């Protein structure tokens, strides 16, 4: 991936390492974090949101089973909160206000 902040976008010449051509991509998933070429975090936030919402479904099923409150807390921290806070130091500071609001809706 080529990160380029120049205003006048230009095509980059092909990269080669040890004679092998390197593919230039728009985004990549590295250690569970989606990184885009312009370093916006919307793709990462939408991925995290989707995964967390899938886990919230199971939390609702636990509630329907009338389980004690400590079990809810343990489940939430282990499955939902761990997704929301995964590598948060890397991406949260540069999120848009919309992305932060989306994440806070899930966390509340």
N, C-alpha and C positions, 0 to 999 in steps of 0.2 A: 504494500500500500504506500502511496506517495502522499505525504501531507504537504500541501502547498497553499500558502495564504496570500499569494500575489493577486492583485486585482485583475490583471490581464492574464487570464488562464491560457496556457499553452499546452499543447500535447507534449508529453515527456518522451524522450528517446527510450527505446527498449533497454532494459537492464539485463546484464548478464553477470553471473557469478560462476567462476571456474568453467566458463564456456557454456553454461546452461542458461537458457532464457528464463527470466523471472516474470511471472504473471503479475500484472498490476490490477488490483481489485479496488472496489469502492468501499467495502467494509470487510471486517474480519471479526470473528469471535475468538477471543484469547482469554483463557482462564475464566470462562463464563461471562465475560464482559464484551459487549458489542462495541467496537471502535470503528468510526466512520472516517473517511478521508478528510472531512472538514471539522472533525472533533466535536460534532454535536452529539448529544446523548439521547435524542428522541428514540432512536431504534433500540437502544439499551433499556430505556425506561419502559417502552411498550412491551418489550420481552419480559422484563421483571414483573410488570403489572399483570400480564397474562398468566404467568406462572403462579403468582401470589393469589390471583382470583380463583384459579383451579383448586388451590389448597383451602381457600375459604369455604368452598362447597363442603368439604369434609368436616370443617368446623361446625357448619350448620347441621350436618348429620349427627354430630356428637351432641349438639344442643337438643335435637329431637329425641335422642335416647335418654334425656334427663340425667346426664352425668354430672358429678360435682364440679364446682367452679375451678378448683385447682387443676383439674384435667384439661379444661379449656385453655388455661394460661400456659400450661406446659406444652400443649399441642401448638398453640399460636406461636410461642417463642421458638419452638423447634422447627416448625415448618414454614410459617408465613414470615415472621420477623427475620429469620435467617436469610430468606431470599431478598427481602427489602434492604437489608444492611450489607449484603455481599459486595465487597470492594467499594463501599459507599464513599470512602475517602477519595477515591480516584475520580468519580463522576458527579457526585451530588453538587459540588461547588459550582459547576458550570451548566447545570440544568436550567432550562427555561422555567418561568413561573408556572406555565401550564403543566409541565412535567412534574414539578414539585407538588402542585395541587392534586394531580392524579395519584401520586404516591401517598400523599397524606390522606386521601379519601380511603385508601385501602388500610392504612395504618390505624385509622380511628375506628 
